[in-house]
Amino acid sequence: MRPRILLAVLFALSSSPAFAHPVDEVVQGAYLTLAPGGVSLELDVTPGEKVADSVIMSLDPNGDGKVTDSEAKGYARKVLAGSTLTLDGKATSWTLDRVEVPDVALLRVGGGILKIHATAKRADRAGTRTLSYVNRYAPAKTQPTANVFLQPRSGWTFGVTKQTRSNDGRSLTVTYTQGRS
């Protein structure tokens, strides 16, 4: 009797929706880090199996199943062009730092995460400041989210006083204070 109970428990755990990844969406997680002199972005793009081809076509335009460094950077620049970063009311551009691309075969089955790393310069001034991020990249049905992190150093401190997110997860506005310690 015990082996049957154990098998039933194992089956229930293995089919739990807590481990599920959406197969019909591109999940995007934007991790923005405020630091002295700049903002860094790690954008994780995870295409589900049913929509992976829409991402792969942009990532591997010649369709050879191999993503070159040039193709990866071209894709990342296109994705970054679909986002806006505004600091204290002024649009700021991203500088692409690097792109991490899993095997195309893994992406095709919804098992890979593309990671785009970029930075933007930001002036250091004490006082209340704002950061707004909008992600408009949507190669298919998309589930975006954005979060902000703080990295105080070099005598600068930060404190978030307010965060506002759009209902669809595409935009994040953060009011924060910056000061000297």
Rosetta constraint file for C-alpha pairs under 8 A:
AtomPair CA 1 CA 5 HARMONIC 6.62 0.50
AtomPair CA 2 CA 6 HARMONIC 6.15 0.50
AtomPair CA 3 CA 7 HARMONIC 6.08 0.50
AtomPair CA 4 CA 8 HARMONIC 6.13 0.50
AtomPair CA 5 CA 9 HARMONIC 6.19 0.50
AtomPair CA 6 CA 10 HARMONIC 6.14 0.50
AtomPair CA 7 CA 11 HARMONIC 6.03 0.50
AtomPair CA 8 CA 12 HARMONIC 6.14 0.50
AtomPair CA 9 CA 13 HARMONIC 6.20 0.50
AtomPair CA 10 CA 14 HARMONIC 6.08 0.50
AtomPair CA 11 CA 15 HARMONIC 6.23 0.50
AtomPair CA 12 CA 16 HARMONIC 6.23 0.50
AtomPair CA 15 CA 19 HARMONIC 7.99 0.50
AtomPair CA 16 CA 20 HARMONIC 7.51 0.50
AtomPair CA 21 CA 48 HARMONIC 7.14 0.50
AtomPair CA 22 CA 26 HARMONIC 7.88 0.50
AtomPair CA 22 CA 27 HARMONIC 7.82 0.50
AtomPair CA 22 CA 48 HARMONIC 5.78 0.50
AtomPair CA 23 CA 47 HARMONIC 7.60 0.50
AtomPair CA 23 CA 48 HARMONIC 3.94 0.50
AtomPair CA 23 CA 49 HARMONIC 4.93 0.50
AtomPair CA 23 CA 50 HARMONIC 5.50 0.50
AtomPair CA 23 CA 51 HARMONIC 7.25 0.50
AtomPair CA 23 CA 110 HARMONIC 6.81 0.50
AtomPair CA 24 CA 48 HARMONIC 5.43 0.50
AtomPair CA 24 CA 49 HARMONIC 6.70 0.50
AtomPair CA 24 CA 50 HARMONIC 5.01 0.50
AtomPair CA 24 CA 51 HARMONIC 5.64 0.50
AtomPair CA 24 CA 141 HARMONIC 7.07 0.50
AtomPair CA 25 CA 47 HARMONIC 6.26 0.50
AtomPair CA 25 CA 48 HARMONIC 5.38 0.50
AtomPair CA 25 CA 50 HARMONIC 7.62 0.50
AtomPair CA 25 CA 51 HARMONIC 6.28 0.50
AtomPair CA 25 CA 140 HARMONIC 6.68 0.50
AtomPair CA 25 CA 141 HARMONIC 4.98 0.50
AtomPair CA 25 CA 142 HARMONIC 5.19 0.50
AtomPair CA 25 CA 143 HARMONIC 6.55 0.50
AtomPair CA 26 CA 45 HARMONIC 6.77 0.50
AtomPair CA 26 CA 46 HARMONIC 5.55 0.50
AtomPair CA 26 CA 47 HARMONIC 4.18 0.50
AtomPair CA 26 CA 48 HARMONIC 5.79 0.50
AtomPair CA 26 CA 51 HARMONIC 7.02 0.50
AtomPair CA 26 CA 52 HARMONIC 7.83 0.50
AtomPair CA 26 CA 138 HARMONIC 7.76 0.50
AtomPair CA 26 CA 139 HARMONIC 7.71 0.50
AtomPair CA 26 CA 140 HARMONIC 6.60 0.50
AtomPair CA 26 CA 141 HARMONIC 6.27 0.50
AtomPair CA 26 CA 142 HARMONIC 4.67 0.50
AtomPair CA 26 CA 143 HARMONIC 6.08 0.50
AtomPair CA 27 CA 44 HARMONIC 7.92 0.50
AtomPair CA 27 CA 45 HARMONIC 5.96 0.50
AtomPair CA 27 CA 46 HARMONIC 5.06 0.50
AtomPair CA 27 CA 47 HARMONIC 6.22 0.50
AtomPair CA 27 CA 48 HARMONIC 7.66 0.50
AtomPair CA 27 CA 142 HARMONIC 5.91 0.50
AtomPair CA 27 CA 143 HARMONIC 4.74 0.50
AtomPair CA 27 CA 144 HARMONIC 5.86 0.50
AtomPair CA 28 CA 43 HARMONIC 6.78 0.50
AtomPair CA 28 CA 44 HARMONIC 5.47 0.50
AtomPair CA 28 CA 45 HARMONIC 4.67 0.50
AtomPair CA 28 CA 46 HARMONIC 6.28 0.50
AtomPair CA 28 CA 142 HARMONIC 7.36 0.50
AtomPair CA 28 CA 143 HARMONIC 6.12 0.50
AtomPair CA 28 CA 144 HARMONIC 4.53 0.50
AtomPair CA 28 CA 145 HARMONIC 6.28 0.50
AtomPair CA 29 CA 42 HARMONIC 7.96 0.50
AtomPair CA 29 CA 43 HARMONIC 5.64 0.50
AtomPair CA 29 CA 44 HARMONIC 5.07 0.50
AtomPair CA 29 CA 45 HARMONIC 6.78 0.50
AtomPair CA 29 CA 144 HARMONIC 5.97 0.50
AtomPair CA 29 CA 145 HARMONIC 5.14 0.50
AtomPair CA 29 CA 146 HARMONIC 5.87 0.50
AtomPair CA 29 CA 147 HARMONIC 7.98 0.50
AtomPair CA 30 CA 41 HARMONIC 6.71 0.50
AtomPair CA 30 CA 42 HARMONIC 5.88 0.50
AtomPair CA 30 CA 43 HARMONIC 4.45 0.50
AtomPair CA 30 CA 44 HARMONIC 6.46 0.50
AtomPair CA 30 CA 144 HARMONIC 7.71 0.50
AtomPair CA 30 CA 145 HARMONIC 6.17 0.50
AtomPair CA 30 CA 146 HARMONIC 4.48 0.50
AtomPair CA 30 CA 147 HARMONIC 6.31 0.50
AtomPair CA 31 CA 41 HARMONIC 5.60 0.50
AtomPair CA 31 CA 42 HARMONIC 5.13 0.50
AtomPair CA 31 CA 43 HARMONIC 6.28 0.50
AtomPair CA 31 CA 146 HARMONIC 5.98 0.50
AtomPair CA 31 CA 147 HARMONIC 5.23 0.50
AtomPair CA 31 CA 148 HARMONIC 6.03 0.50
AtomPair CA 31 CA 149 HARMONIC 7.29 0.50
AtomPair CA 32 CA 39 HARMONIC 6.57 0.50
AtomPair CA 32 CA 40 HARMONIC 5.62 0.50
AtomPair CA 32 CA 41 HARMONIC 4.66 0.50
AtomPair CA 32 CA 42 HARMONIC 6.69 0.50
AtomPair CA 32 CA 146 HARMONIC 7.39 0.50
AtomPair CA 32 CA 147 HARMONIC 6.12 0.50
AtomPair CA 32 CA 148 HARMONIC 4.73 0.50
AtomPair CA 32 CA 149 HARMONIC 6.08 0.50
AtomPair CA 33 CA 39 HARMONIC 5.46 0.50
AtomPair CA 33 CA 40 HARMONIC 5.11 0.50
AtomPair CA 33 CA 41 HARMONIC 6.50 0.50
AtomPair CA 33 CA 148 HARMONIC 5.67 0.50
AtomPair CA 33 CA 149 HARMONIC 4.54 0.50
AtomPair CA 33 CA 150 HARMONIC 5.55 0.50
AtomPair CA 33 CA 151 HARMONIC 6.64 0.50
AtomPair CA 34 CA 38 HARMONIC 6.41 0.50
AtomPair CA 34 CA 39 HARMONIC 4.75 0.50
AtomPair CA 34 CA 40 HARMONIC 6.79 0.50
AtomPair CA 34 CA 148 HARMONIC 7.28 0.50
AtomPair CA 34 CA 149 HARMONIC 6.18 0.50
AtomPair CA 34 CA 150 HARMONIC 4.95 0.50
AtomPair CA 34 CA 151 HARMONIC 5.88 0.50
AtomPair CA 34 CA 152 HARMONIC 7.94 0.50
AtomPair CA 35 CA 39 HARMONIC 5.96 0.50
AtomPair CA 35 CA 40 HARMONIC 7.80 0.50
AtomPair CA 35 CA 150 HARMONIC 6.38 0.50
AtomPair CA 35 CA 151 HARMONIC 4.84 0.50
AtomPair CA 35 CA 152 HARMONIC 5.91 0.50
AtomPair CA 35 CA 153 HARMONIC 7.33 0.50
AtomPair CA 36 CA 122 HARMONIC 7.61 0.50
AtomPair CA 36 CA 123 HARMONIC 7.95 0.50
AtomPair CA 36 CA 124 HARMONIC 6.27 0.50
AtomPair CA 36 CA 151 HARMONIC 7.69 0.50
AtomPair CA 36 CA 152 HARMONIC 6.85 0.50
AtomPair CA 36 CA 153 HARMONIC 6.78 0.50
AtomPair CA 36 CA 154 HARMONIC 7.30 0.50
AtomPair CA 36 CA 156 HARMONIC 6.58 0.50
AtomPair CA 37 CA 121 HARMONIC 5.83 0.50
AtomPair CA 37 CA 122 HARMONIC 4.85 0.50
AtomPair CA 37 CA 123 HARMONIC 5.57 0.50
AtomPair CA 37 CA 124 HARMONIC 5.78 0.50
AtomPair CA 38 CA 119 HARMONIC 6.82 0.50
AtomPair CA 38 CA 120 HARMONIC 5.47 0.50
AtomPair CA 38 CA 121 HARMONIC 4.29 0.50
AtomPair CA 38 CA 122 HARMONIC 4.34 0.50
AtomPair CA 38 CA 123 HARMONIC 7.27 0.50
AtomPair CA 39 CA 119 HARMONIC 5.65 0.50
AtomPair CA 39 CA 120 HARMONIC 5.27 0.50
AtomPair CA 39 CA 121 HARMONIC 6.51 0.50
AtomPair CA 39 CA 122 HARMONIC 6.71 0.50
AtomPair CA 40 CA 117 HARMONIC 7.37 0.50
AtomPair CA 40 CA 118 HARMONIC 5.84 0.50
AtomPair CA 40 CA 119 HARMONIC 4.33 0.50
AtomPair CA 40 CA 120 HARMONIC 6.46 0.50
AtomPair CA 41 CA 116 HARMONIC 7.68 0.50
AtomPair CA 41 CA 117 HARMONIC 5.58 0.50
AtomPair CA 41 CA 118 HARMONIC 5.15 0.50
AtomPair CA 41 CA 119 HARMONIC 6.01 0.50
AtomPair CA 42 CA 115 HARMONIC 6.53 0.50
AtomPair CA 42 CA 116 HARMONIC 5.62 0.50
AtomPair CA 42 CA 117 HARMONIC 4.67 0.50
AtomPair CA 42 CA 118 HARMONIC 6.74 0.50
AtomPair CA 43 CA 114 HARMONIC 8.00 0.50
AtomPair CA 43 CA 115 HARMONIC 5.67 0.50
AtomPair CA 43 CA 116 HARMONIC 5.07 0.50
AtomPair CA 43 CA 117 HARMONIC 6.55 0.50
AtomPair CA 44 CA 113 HARMONIC 6.20 0.50
AtomPair CA 44 CA 114 HARMONIC 5.65 0.50
AtomPair CA 44 CA 115 HARMONIC 4.65 0.50
AtomPair CA 44 CA 116 HARMONIC 6.54 0.50
AtomPair CA 45 CA 113 HARMONIC 5.66 0.50
AtomPair CA 45 CA 114 HARMONIC 5.01 0.50
AtomPair CA 45 CA 115 HARMONIC 6.40 0.50
AtomPair CA 46 CA 110 HARMONIC 7.27 0.50
AtomPair CA 46 CA 111 HARMONIC 7.81 0.50
AtomPair CA 46 CA 112 HARMONIC 6.27 0.50
AtomPair CA 46 CA 113 HARMONIC 4.70 0.50
AtomPair CA 46 CA 114 HARMONIC 6.36 0.50
AtomPair CA 47 CA 51 HARMONIC 6.20 0.50
AtomPair CA 47 CA 52 HARMONIC 5.02 0.50
AtomPair CA 47 CA 55 HARMONIC 7.03 0.50
AtomPair CA 47 CA 107 HARMONIC 6.94 0.50
AtomPair CA 47 CA 110 HARMONIC 5.75 0.50
AtomPair CA 47 CA 112 HARMONIC 7.55 0.50
AtomPair CA 47 CA 113 HARMONIC 7.56 0.50
AtomPair CA 48 CA 52 HARMONIC 5.68 0.50
AtomPair CA 48 CA 109 HARMONIC 7.30 0.50
AtomPair CA 48 CA 110 HARMONIC 4.38 0.50
AtomPair CA 48 CA 111 HARMONIC 7.65 0.50
AtomPair CA 49 CA 107 HARMONIC 7.51 0.50
AtomPair CA 49 CA 108 HARMONIC 5.91 0.50
AtomPair CA 49 CA 109 HARMONIC 4.73 0.50
AtomPair CA 49 CA 110 HARMONIC 4.10 0.50
AtomPair CA 49 CA 111 HARMONIC 7.83 0.50
AtomPair CA 50 CA 110 HARMONIC 7.83 0.50
AtomPair CA 51 CA 55 HARMONIC 7.30 0.50
AtomPair CA 51 CA 140 HARMONIC 6.42 0.50
AtomPair CA 51 CA 141 HARMONIC 7.93 0.50
AtomPair CA 52 CA 56 HARMONIC 6.11 0.50
AtomPair CA 52 CA 107 HARMONIC 6.39 0.50
AtomPair CA 52 CA 108 HARMONIC 5.37 0.50
AtomPair CA 52 CA 109 HARMONIC 7.42 0.50
AtomPair CA 52 CA 110 HARMONIC 6.59 0.50
AtomPair CA 53 CA 57 HARMONIC 5.91 0.50
AtomPair CA 53 CA 108 HARMONIC 6.72 0.50
AtomPair CA 54 CA 58 HARMONIC 6.97 0.50
AtomPair CA 54 CA 139 HARMONIC 5.94 0.50
AtomPair CA 54 CA 140 HARMONIC 6.69 0.50
AtomPair CA 55 CA 59 HARMONIC 6.19 0.50
AtomPair CA 55 CA 139 HARMONIC 6.32 0.50
AtomPair CA 56 CA 60 HARMONIC 5.63 0.50
AtomPair CA 56 CA 61 HARMONIC 7.76 0.50
AtomPair CA 56 CA 104 HARMONIC 7.21 0.50
AtomPair CA 56 CA 107 HARMONIC 7.68 0.50
AtomPair CA 56 CA 108 HARMONIC 7.65 0.50
AtomPair CA 57 CA 61 HARMONIC 5.33 0.50
AtomPair CA 57 CA 63 HARMONIC 7.03 0.50
AtomPair CA 58 CA 75 HARMONIC 6.29 0.50
AtomPair CA 59 CA 67 HARMONIC 6.86 0.50
AtomPair CA 59 CA 71 HARMONIC 6.17 0.50
AtomPair CA 59 CA 72 HARMONIC 6.15 0.50
AtomPair CA 59 CA 74 HARMONIC 7.88 0.50
AtomPair CA 59 CA 75 HARMONIC 5.40 0.50
AtomPair CA 60 CA 64 HARMONIC 7.09 0.50
AtomPair CA 60 CA 65 HARMONIC 6.78 0.50
AtomPair CA 60 CA 66 HARMONIC 6.84 0.50
AtomPair CA 60 CA 67 HARMONIC 5.58 0.50
AtomPair CA 60 CA 71 HARMONIC 6.43 0.50
AtomPair CA 60 CA 72 HARMONIC 7.96 0.50
AtomPair CA 61 CA 71 HARMONIC 7.63 0.50
AtomPair CA 65 CA 104 HARMONIC 6.01 0.50
AtomPair CA 65 CA 105 HARMONIC 7.67 0.50
AtomPair CA 66 CA 103 HARMONIC 7.64 0.50
AtomPair CA 66 CA 104 HARMONIC 6.82 0.50
AtomPair CA 67 CA 71 HARMONIC 5.94 0.50
AtomPair CA 67 CA 72 HARMONIC 6.28 0.50
AtomPair CA 67 CA 101 HARMONIC 7.75 0.50
AtomPair CA 67 CA 104 HARMONIC 7.58 0.50
AtomPair CA 68 CA 72 HARMONIC 6.17 0.50
AtomPair CA 69 CA 73 HARMONIC 6.16 0.50
AtomPair CA 70 CA 74 HARMONIC 6.08 0.50
AtomPair CA 71 CA 75 HARMONIC 6.14 0.50
AtomPair CA 72 CA 76 HARMONIC 6.16 0.50
AtomPair CA 72 CA 99 HARMONIC 6.45 0.50
AtomPair CA 72 CA 101 HARMONIC 7.20 0.50
AtomPair CA 73 CA 77 HARMONIC 6.08 0.50
AtomPair CA 73 CA 96 HARMONIC 7.91 0.50
AtomPair CA 73 CA 98 HARMONIC 7.56 0.50
AtomPair CA 73 CA 99 HARMONIC 6.60 0.50
AtomPair CA 74 CA 78 HARMONIC 6.30 0.50
AtomPair CA 75 CA 79 HARMONIC 6.30 0.50
AtomPair CA 76 CA 80 HARMONIC 6.09 0.50
AtomPair CA 76 CA 96 HARMONIC 7.59 0.50
AtomPair CA 76 CA 99 HARMONIC 6.89 0.50
AtomPair CA 76 CA 116 HARMONIC 6.30 0.50
AtomPair CA 77 CA 81 HARMONIC 6.01 0.50
AtomPair CA 77 CA 96 HARMONIC 7.09 0.50
AtomPair CA 78 CA 82 HARMONIC 6.62 0.50
AtomPair CA 79 CA 83 HARMONIC 7.11 0.50
AtomPair CA 79 CA 137 HARMONIC 5.82 0.50
AtomPair CA 80 CA 84 HARMONIC 7.97 0.50
AtomPair CA 80 CA 94 HARMONIC 7.10 0.50
AtomPair CA 80 CA 137 HARMONIC 7.98 0.50
AtomPair CA 82 CA 135 HARMONIC 6.18 0.50
AtomPair CA 82 CA 136 HARMONIC 5.01 0.50
AtomPair CA 82 CA 137 HARMONIC 5.00 0.50
AtomPair CA 83 CA 133 HARMONIC 7.18 0.50
AtomPair CA 83 CA 134 HARMONIC 5.37 0.50
AtomPair CA 83 CA 135 HARMONIC 4.33 0.50
AtomPair CA 83 CA 136 HARMONIC 5.60 0.50
AtomPair CA 83 CA 137 HARMONIC 6.86 0.50
AtomPair CA 84 CA 91 HARMONIC 7.01 0.50
AtomPair CA 84 CA 92 HARMONIC 7.52 0.50
AtomPair CA 84 CA 93 HARMONIC 7.64 0.50
AtomPair CA 84 CA 132 HARMONIC 7.79 0.50
AtomPair CA 84 CA 133 HARMONIC 5.63 0.50
AtomPair CA 84 CA 134 HARMONIC 5.11 0.50
AtomPair CA 84 CA 135 HARMONIC 6.65 0.50
AtomPair CA 85 CA 91 HARMONIC 5.85 0.50
AtomPair CA 85 CA 92 HARMONIC 5.56 0.50
AtomPair CA 85 CA 93 HARMONIC 6.88 0.50
AtomPair CA 85 CA 94 HARMONIC 7.88 0.50
AtomPair CA 85 CA 131 HARMONIC 7.22 0.50
AtomPair CA 85 CA 132 HARMONIC 5.72 0.50
AtomPair CA 85 CA 133 HARMONIC 4.68 0.50
AtomPair CA 85 CA 134 HARMONIC 6.69 0.50
AtomPair CA 86 CA 90 HARMONIC 5.15 0.50
AtomPair CA 86 CA 91 HARMONIC 4.29 0.50
AtomPair CA 86 CA 92 HARMONIC 5.68 0.50
AtomPair CA 86 CA 130 HARMONIC 7.99 0.50
AtomPair CA 86 CA 131 HARMONIC 5.73 0.50
AtomPair CA 86 CA 132 HARMONIC 5.00 0.50
AtomPair CA 86 CA 133 HARMONIC 6.49 0.50
AtomPair CA 87 CA 91 HARMONIC 6.45 0.50
AtomPair CA 87 CA 92 HARMONIC 6.77 0.50
AtomPair CA 87 CA 122 HARMONIC 7.45 0.50
AtomPair CA 87 CA 129 HARMONIC 7.68 0.50
AtomPair CA 87 CA 130 HARMONIC 5.82 0.50
AtomPair CA 87 CA 131 HARMONIC 4.71 0.50
AtomPair CA 87 CA 132 HARMONIC 6.54 0.50
AtomPair CA 88 CA 129 HARMONIC 5.87 0.50
AtomPair CA 88 CA 130 HARMONIC 4.93 0.50
AtomPair CA 88 CA 131 HARMONIC 6.34 0.50
AtomPair CA 89 CA 130 HARMONIC 7.44 0.50
AtomPair CA 89 CA 131 HARMONIC 7.98 0.50
AtomPair CA 92 CA 120 HARMONIC 6.80 0.50
AtomPair CA 92 CA 121 HARMONIC 7.75 0.50
AtomPair CA 93 CA 120 HARMONIC 6.22 0.50
AtomPair CA 94 CA 118 HARMONIC 5.99 0.50
AtomPair CA 94 CA 119 HARMONIC 5.51 0.50
AtomPair CA 94 CA 120 HARMONIC 4.92 0.50
AtomPair CA 95 CA 118 HARMONIC 5.36 0.50
AtomPair CA 95 CA 119 HARMONIC 5.26 0.50
AtomPair CA 95 CA 120 HARMONIC 6.10 0.50
AtomPair CA 96 CA 116 HARMONIC 7.76 0.50
AtomPair CA 96 CA 117 HARMONIC 6.31 0.50
AtomPair CA 96 CA 118 HARMONIC 4.37 0.50
AtomPair CA 96 CA 119 HARMONIC 6.66 0.50
AtomPair CA 97 CA 116 HARMONIC 7.93 0.50
AtomPair CA 97 CA 117 HARMONIC 5.43 0.50
AtomPair CA 97 CA 118 HARMONIC 4.90 0.50
AtomPair CA 97 CA 119 HARMONIC 6.93 0.50
AtomPair CA 98 CA 116 HARMONIC 6.27 0.50
AtomPair CA 98 CA 117 HARMONIC 5.30 0.50
AtomPair CA 98 CA 118 HARMONIC 7.02 0.50
AtomPair CA 99 CA 114 HARMONIC 7.37 0.50
AtomPair CA 99 CA 115 HARMONIC 5.69 0.50
AtomPair CA 99 CA 116 HARMONIC 4.68 0.50
AtomPair CA 99 CA 117 HARMONIC 6.18 0.50
AtomPair CA 100 CA 114 HARMONIC 5.75 0.50
AtomPair CA 100 CA 115 HARMONIC 4.96 0.50
AtomPair CA 100 CA 116 HARMONIC 6.54 0.50
AtomPair CA 101 CA 113 HARMONIC 7.20 0.50
AtomPair CA 101 CA 114 HARMONIC 5.01 0.50
AtomPair CA 101 CA 115 HARMONIC 6.74 0.50
AtomPair CA 102 CA 106 HARMONIC 6.74 0.50
AtomPair CA 102 CA 107 HARMONIC 6.85 0.50
AtomPair CA 102 CA 112 HARMONIC 5.74 0.50
AtomPair CA 102 CA 113 HARMONIC 6.62 0.50
AtomPair CA 102 CA 114 HARMONIC 6.54 0.50
AtomPair CA 103 CA 107 HARMONIC 6.47 0.50
AtomPair CA 103 CA 112 HARMONIC 7.55 0.50
AtomPair CA 104 CA 108 HARMONIC 6.05 0.50
AtomPair CA 105 CA 109 HARMONIC 6.79 0.50
AtomPair CA 106 CA 110 HARMONIC 6.59 0.50
AtomPair CA 106 CA 111 HARMONIC 5.18 0.50
AtomPair CA 106 CA 112 HARMONIC 5.49 0.50
AtomPair CA 107 CA 111 HARMONIC 5.42 0.50
AtomPair CA 107 CA 112 HARMONIC 4.70 0.50
AtomPair CA 107 CA 113 HARMONIC 7.41 0.50
AtomPair CA 124 CA 178 HARMONIC 7.94 0.50
AtomPair CA 125 CA 178 HARMONIC 6.90 0.50
AtomPair CA 125 CA 179 HARMONIC 7.41 0.50
AtomPair CA 126 CA 177 HARMONIC 7.30 0.50
AtomPair CA 126 CA 178 HARMONIC 4.94 0.50
AtomPair CA 126 CA 179 HARMONIC 4.58 0.50
AtomPair CA 126 CA 180 HARMONIC 7.06 0.50
AtomPair CA 127 CA 177 HARMONIC 5.47 0.50
AtomPair CA 127 CA 178 HARMONIC 5.39 0.50
AtomPair CA 127 CA 179 HARMONIC 6.44 0.50
AtomPair CA 128 CA 175 HARMONIC 6.98 0.50
AtomPair CA 128 CA 176 HARMONIC 5.70 0.50
AtomPair CA 128 CA 177 HARMONIC 4.38 0.50
AtomPair CA 128 CA 178 HARMONIC 6.46 0.50
AtomPair CA 129 CA 175 HARMONIC 5.76 0.50
AtomPair CA 129 CA 176 HARMONIC 5.35 0.50
AtomPair CA 129 CA 177 HARMONIC 5.93 0.50
AtomPair CA 129 CA 178 HARMONIC 7.24 0.50
AtomPair CA 130 CA 173 HARMONIC 7.12 0.50
AtomPair CA 130 CA 174 HARMONIC 5.60 0.50
AtomPair CA 130 CA 175 HARMONIC 4.51 0.50
AtomPair CA 130 CA 176 HARMONIC 6.18 0.50
AtomPair CA 131 CA 173 HARMONIC 5.69 0.50
AtomPair CA 131 CA 174 HARMONIC 5.18 0.50
AtomPair CA 131 CA 175 HARMONIC 6.58 0.50
AtomPair CA 132 CA 171 HARMONIC 7.25 0.50
AtomPair CA 132 CA 172 HARMONIC 5.70 0.50
AtomPair CA 132 CA 173 HARMONIC 4.23 0.50
AtomPair CA 132 CA 174 HARMONIC 6.31 0.50
AtomPair CA 133 CA 171 HARMONIC 5.48 0.50
AtomPair CA 133 CA 172 HARMONIC 5.27 0.50
AtomPair CA 133 CA 173 HARMONIC 6.40 0.50
AtomPair CA 134 CA 170 HARMONIC 5.58 0.50
AtomPair CA 134 CA 171 HARMONIC 4.27 0.50
AtomPair CA 134 CA 172 HARMONIC 6.60 0.50
AtomPair CA 135 CA 144 HARMONIC 7.72 0.50
AtomPair CA 135 CA 170 HARMONIC 5.14 0.50
AtomPair CA 135 CA 171 HARMONIC 6.37 0.50
AtomPair CA 136 CA 170 HARMONIC 6.78 0.50
AtomPair CA 138 CA 142 HARMONIC 5.77 0.50
AtomPair CA 143 CA 168 HARMONIC 7.79 0.50
AtomPair CA 143 CA 169 HARMONIC 7.25 0.50
AtomPair CA 144 CA 168 HARMONIC 7.41 0.50
AtomPair CA 144 CA 169 HARMONIC 5.19 0.50
AtomPair CA 144 CA 170 HARMONIC 5.69 0.50
AtomPair CA 145 CA 169 HARMONIC 4.72 0.50
AtomPair CA 145 CA 170 HARMONIC 6.27 0.50
AtomPair CA 145 CA 171 HARMONIC 7.81 0.50
AtomPair CA 146 CA 169 HARMONIC 6.94 0.50
AtomPair CA 146 CA 170 HARMONIC 7.39 0.50
AtomPair CA 146 CA 171 HARMONIC 7.14 0.50
AtomPair CA 146 CA 172 HARMONIC 6.31 0.50
AtomPair CA 147 CA 172 HARMONIC 7.50 0.50
AtomPair CA 148 CA 174 HARMONIC 7.91 0.50
AtomPair CA 150 CA 158 HARMONIC 6.58 0.50
AtomPair CA 150 CA 159 HARMONIC 7.86 0.50
AtomPair CA 151 CA 158 HARMONIC 7.80 0.50
AtomPair CA 152 CA 156 HARMONIC 5.54 0.50
AtomPair CA 152 CA 157 HARMONIC 4.95 0.50
AtomPair CA 152 CA 158 HARMONIC 6.28 0.50
AtomPair CA 153 CA 157 HARMONIC 7.00 0.50
AtomPair CA 155 CA 180 HARMONIC 5.52 0.50
AtomPair CA 155 CA 181 HARMONIC 5.29 0.50
AtomPair CA 156 CA 178 HARMONIC 6.85 0.50
AtomPair CA 156 CA 179 HARMONIC 5.62 0.50
AtomPair CA 156 CA 180 HARMONIC 4.67 0.50
AtomPair CA 156 CA 181 HARMONIC 6.03 0.50
AtomPair CA 157 CA 178 HARMONIC 5.63 0.50
AtomPair CA 157 CA 179 HARMONIC 5.26 0.50
AtomPair CA 157 CA 180 HARMONIC 5.99 0.50
AtomPair CA 157 CA 181 HARMONIC 6.35 0.50
AtomPair CA 158 CA 176 HARMONIC 6.70 0.50
AtomPair CA 158 CA 177 HARMONIC 5.51 0.50
AtomPair CA 158 CA 178 HARMONIC 4.64 0.50
AtomPair CA 158 CA 179 HARMONIC 6.62 0.50
AtomPair CA 159 CA 176 HARMONIC 5.36 0.50
AtomPair CA 159 CA 177 HARMONIC 5.14 0.50
AtomPair CA 159 CA 178 HARMONIC 6.72 0.50
AtomPair CA 160 CA 174 HARMONIC 7.00 0.50
AtomPair CA 160 CA 175 HARMONIC 6.07 0.50
AtomPair CA 160 CA 176 HARMONIC 4.20 0.50
AtomPair CA 160 CA 177 HARMONIC 6.45 0.50
AtomPair CA 161 CA 174 HARMONIC 7.69 0.50
AtomPair CA 161 CA 175 HARMONIC 5.61 0.50
AtomPair CA 161 CA 176 HARMONIC 5.21 0.50
AtomPair CA 161 CA 177 HARMONIC 7.13 0.50
AtomPair CA 162 CA 174 HARMONIC 5.74 0.50
AtomPair CA 162 CA 175 HARMONIC 5.06 0.50
AtomPair CA 162 CA 176 HARMONIC 6.91 0.50
AtomPair CA 163 CA 172 HARMONIC 7.02 0.50
AtomPair CA 163 CA 173 HARMONIC 5.70 0.50
AtomPair CA 163 CA 174 HARMONIC 4.54 0.50
AtomPair CA 163 CA 175 HARMONIC 6.45 0.50
AtomPair CA 164 CA 172 HARMONIC 5.70 0.50
AtomPair CA 164 CA 173 HARMONIC 5.16 0.50
AtomPair CA 164 CA 174 HARMONIC 6.53 0.50
AtomPair CA 165 CA 169 HARMONIC 6.30 0.50
AtomPair CA 165 CA 170 HARMONIC 7.69 0.50
AtomPair CA 165 CA 171 HARMONIC 5.63 0.50
AtomPair CA 165 CA 172 HARMONIC 4.55 0.50
AtomPair CA 165 CA 173 HARMONIC 6.50 0.50
AtomPair CA 166 CA 170 HARMONIC 6.26 0.50
AtomPair CA 166 CA 171 HARMONIC 5.35 0.50
AtomPair CA 166 CA 172 HARMONIC 6.69 0.50
